[in-house]
Amino acid sequence: MSPSPELLAISAPIIFVAYAVFGMTGFGAAMVAMPMLVQVVPLQVAVPLVVLFDLVTTALVGGKNWSSVAKLELKCLLPSMLIGIAIGVVLLHNVGPRWPLVGFGVFVLGVSVRNLVVDNSTKNVQIPKSWSLPFGMAGGVFSALFGTGGPIYTIYLSRRLSDVNRFRATIAVVILLSGISRAVAFGAAGLYGKDSILELAIVLLPMSLLGLFVGSRARTRFSAIFLKRLVLLLLSVAGLGAIYRGLVATI
């Protein structure tokens, strides 16, 4: 069944805003899109849908900077990330809507609060390489279950890589590899074969590309502080909405 005009009218601006944020900040597309999308489509539809947009936009933005990627960090993160993705796909395919939505909303609020109150000077303190195991698994689970593992990978890599260019290139490739792994896993689980996800993705893809273009062009017109507060405000509101929908969802 084709997506309804009402669904397209609601989801199109959500995708545009999410990828405009990504274009401006280099992160946050799924964090912005997912809490709003789950207000109108099931979590099992929203997550695989956003993965497809992430694949295209992340490849466009980050795929060309391979020479700057910290390949050792990729080797450390990838195995545990794949394990986490497998766990998350199983949970996404089998659990009801209530606790994932509530957990997701709490996670979004937690990330927002952390970024508001954390002492940024601690970002210069390098964490051990062994932390790649818990961060990789947690990022994989959240990526597959909620589509938003990026902040977890960002926390780890920002404490491992001090060079901004290496960090940006590496996190882009991590998210790209995560997206490829999730797309394959979702396809194997049969999630792309129902609810017209692929048809919805084809219709909405131009909105993600338009948002990416607009956000990239507008990036230099706003201060970093303004952009950060804008993203955190969107995340807080969306996180509260996800918690509310989870609490009132019918199991």
C-alpha positions as CSV (number, residue, x, y, z in Angstrom):
1,M,0.0,0.0,0.0
2,S,1.3,3.4,-1.0
3,P,2.1,6.0,1.8
4,S,-0.9,8.2,2.4
5,P,-0.8,12.0,1.6
6,E,-1.2,12.7,5.3
7,L,1.8,10.7,6.2
8,L,3.9,12.3,3.5
9,A,2.8,15.8,4.6
10,I,4.0,15.2,8.1
11,S,7.1,13.2,7.5
12,A,8.6,15.3,4.7
13,P,9.3,18.4,6.8
14,I,10.6,16.1,9.6
15,I,13.2,14.6,7.2
16,F,14.0,18.0,5.8
17,V,14.7,19.6,9.2
18,A,16.7,16.5,10.4
19,Y,19.1,16.6,7.5
20,A,19.3,20.4,7.5
21,V,20.6,20.0,11.0
22,F,23.0,17.3,9.8
23,G,24.2,19.7,7.0
24,M,24.8,22.5,9.6
25,T,26.4,20.4,12.4
26,G,27.7,17.2,10.8
27,F,25.6,15.1,13.2
28,G,22.2,14.7,14.7
29,A,20.0,13.7,11.8
30,A,18.7,10.5,13.3
31,M,18.5,12.1,16.8
32,V,16.2,14.8,15.4
33,A,14.2,12.7,13.0
34,M,13.5,9.6,15.0
35,P,11.6,11.0,18.0
36,M,9.4,13.0,15.7
37,L,8.8,10.1,13.2
38,V,7.7,7.7,15.9
39,Q,4.8,10.0,16.5
40,V,3.4,9.0,13.1
41,V,4.9,5.6,12.2
42,P,5.9,2.6,14.2
43,L,9.5,2.3,15.5
44,Q,10.0,-0.7,13.3
45,V,9.3,1.5,10.2
46,A,11.1,4.7,11.3
47,V,14.4,3.1,12.1
48,P,15.0,1.2,8.8
49,L,13.7,4.3,6.9
50,V,16.2,6.7,8.5
51,V,19.0,4.2,7.9
52,L,18.5,4.5,4.1
53,F,18.8,8.3,4.3
54,D,21.9,8.0,6.5
55,L,23.6,5.8,4.0
56,V,23.2,8.4,1.2
57,T,23.9,11.6,3.1
58,T,26.8,10.2,5.1
59,A,28.4,8.8,2.0
60,L,28.1,12.2,0.3
61,V,29.6,14.1,3.3
62,G,32.2,11.8,4.8
63,G,33.1,9.1,2.2
64,K,35.6,11.3,0.4
65,N,37.9,11.8,3.5
66,W,39.2,8.2,3.8
67,S,42.8,9.3,4.1
68,S,42.1,11.1,7.4
69,V,40.3,8.1,9.0
70,A,41.8,6.6,12.1
71,K,41.7,3.1,10.8
72,L,43.0,1.5,14.1
73,E,39.9,2.9,15.8
74,L,37.7,1.4,13.2
75,K,39.3,-2.0,13.7
76,C,38.6,-1.7,17.5
77,L,35.0,-0.5,17.2
78,L,33.7,-2.6,14.3
79,P,33.5,-6.1,15.9
80,S,31.7,-5.0,19.0
81,M,29.5,-2.7,16.9
82,L,28.4,-5.6,14.8
83,I,27.5,-7.6,17.9
84,G,25.5,-4.7,19.2
85,I,23.7,-4.3,15.9
86,A,22.7,-8.0,15.8
87,I,21.3,-7.7,19.4
88,G,19.4,-4.5,18.5
89,V,17.9,-6.0,15.3
90,V,16.5,-9.0,17.3
91,L,15.0,-6.6,19.9
92,L,13.5,-4.3,17.2
93,H,11.9,-7.3,15.4
94,N,10.4,-8.9,18.5
95,V,9.6,-6.4,21.3
96,G,6.5,-4.3,21.7
97,P,6.4,-0.5,21.3
98,R,6.2,0.6,25.0
99,W,9.6,0.2,26.6
100,P,11.7,0.9,23.4
101,L,10.0,4.3,23.0
102,V,10.3,5.2,26.6
103,G,14.0,4.1,26.7
104,F,14.7,6.0,23.6
105,G,13.1,9.2,24.9
106,V,15.1,8.9,28.1
107,F,18.3,8.3,26.1
108,V,17.6,11.4,24.0
109,L,17.0,13.6,27.1
110,G,20.1,12.2,28.7
111,V,22.2,13.1,25.7
112,S,20.7,16.6,25.7
113,V,21.3,17.2,29.4
114,R,24.8,15.8,29.2
115,N,25.7,18.1,26.4
116,L,24.3,21.1,28.4
117,V,26.1,20.4,31.7
118,V,29.2,18.5,30.8
119,D,32.6,20.2,31.3
120,N,34.0,20.4,27.8
121,S,37.5,20.4,29.1
122,T,37.2,16.7,29.9
123,K,37.1,15.9,26.2
124,N,40.9,16.2,26.1
125,V,41.3,13.3,28.5
126,Q,41.9,10.2,26.5
127,I,40.1,7.1,27.5
128,P,41.6,3.6,27.1
129,K,41.3,1.7,23.8
130,S,39.6,-1.2,25.7
131,W,36.5,1.1,26.1
132,S,35.8,0.4,22.4
133,L,34.1,-2.8,23.5
134,P,31.3,-1.4,25.6
135,F,30.9,1.8,23.5
136,G,30.9,-0.3,20.3
137,M,28.2,-2.7,21.6
138,A,26.1,0.1,23.1
139,G,26.3,2.1,19.9
140,G,25.3,-0.9,17.8
141,V,22.3,-1.7,20.0
142,F,21.1,1.9,20.0
143,S,21.8,2.2,16.2
144,A,19.7,-0.9,15.4
145,L,17.0,-0.3,18.0
146,F,16.6,3.5,17.8
147,G,18.6,4.6,14.8
148,T,20.7,6.8,17.0
149,G,24.0,5.3,18.0
150,G,26.0,8.2,16.6
151,P,26.2,10.1,20.0
152,I,27.7,7.0,21.6
153,Y,30.4,6.6,19.0
154,T,31.0,10.4,19.2
155,I,31.6,10.3,22.9
156,Y,34.1,7.5,22.5
157,L,36.0,8.9,19.5
158,S,36.1,12.5,20.8
159,R,38.0,11.1,23.8
160,R,40.4,9.1,21.6
161,L,41.1,11.5,18.7
162,S,42.3,15.0,19.4
163,D,42.6,16.1,15.7
164,V,39.3,17.5,14.5
165,N,39.8,16.4,10.9
166,R,40.6,12.8,11.9
167,F,37.7,12.8,14.3
168,R,35.2,14.0,11.7
169,A,36.4,11.6,9.0
170,T,36.4,8.7,11.4
171,I,32.9,9.3,12.9
172,A,31.5,9.7,9.4
173,V,32.9,6.3,8.3
174,V,31.8,4.7,11.5
175,I,28.2,5.9,10.9
176,L,28.4,4.8,7.3
177,L,29.6,1.3,8.2
178,S,26.9,1.1,10.9
179,G,24.3,2.1,8.3
180,I,25.5,-0.5,5.8
181,S,25.5,-3.2,8.6
182,R,22.0,-2.2,9.8
183,A,20.6,-2.1,6.3
184,V,21.8,-5.6,5.6
185,A,20.5,-6.8,9.0
186,F,17.1,-5.2,8.5
187,G,16.8,-6.7,5.0
188,A,17.7,-10.1,6.3
189,A,15.0,-9.7,9.1
190,G,12.4,-8.8,6.4
191,L,11.8,-5.3,7.7
192,Y,12.1,-3.7,4.3
193,G,9.5,-6.1,2.9
194,K,6.6,-4.6,4.7
195,D,4.8,-1.3,5.5
196,S,6.0,0.3,2.2
197,I,9.3,1.4,3.7
198,L,11.2,1.4,0.4
199,E,8.4,3.3,-1.4
200,L,8.3,5.9,1.4
201,A,12.1,6.2,1.3
202,I,12.1,6.8,-2.4
203,V,9.5,9.6,-2.1
204,L,11.2,11.2,0.9
205,L,14.9,10.9,-0.3
206,P,14.8,14.3,-2.1
207,M,13.7,16.0,1.1
208,S,16.8,14.6,2.9
209,L,19.1,15.8,0.1
210,L,17.4,19.2,0.0
211,G,17.8,19.5,3.8
212,L,21.5,18.5,3.5
213,F,22.0,21.1,0.8
214,V,20.2,23.9,2.7
215,G,21.9,23.0,6.0
216,S,25.4,22.9,4.4
217,R,24.8,26.3,2.8
218,A,23.5,27.8,6.0
219,R,26.3,26.4,8.1
220,T,28.5,29.5,8.1
221,R,25.7,31.9,8.9
222,F,25.2,30.7,12.5
223,S,27.5,30.4,15.5
224,A,28.4,27.0,16.8
225,I,26.8,27.9,20.2
226,F,23.5,28.7,18.4
227,L,23.5,25.5,16.4
228,K,24.3,23.4,19.5
229,R,21.4,25.0,21.5
230,L,19.0,24.6,18.5
231,V,19.8,20.9,18.2
232,L,19.5,20.3,22.0
233,L,16.1,22.1,22.0
234,L,14.8,19.9,19.2
235,L,16.1,16.8,20.9
236,S,14.6,17.7,24.3
237,V,11.1,18.3,22.8
238,A,11.3,15.2,20.6
239,G,12.6,13.0,23.5
240,L,9.6,14.1,25.7
241,G,7.3,13.3,22.8
242,A,8.8,9.8,22.5
243,I,8.4,9.1,26.2
244,Y,4.8,10.3,26.1
245,R,4.0,8.1,23.1
246,G,5.7,5.1,24.7
247,L,3.7,5.6,28.0
248,V,0.4,5.7,26.2
249,A,1.2,3.1,23.5
250,T,-1.0,0.0,23.5
251,I,0.9,-3.2,23.9
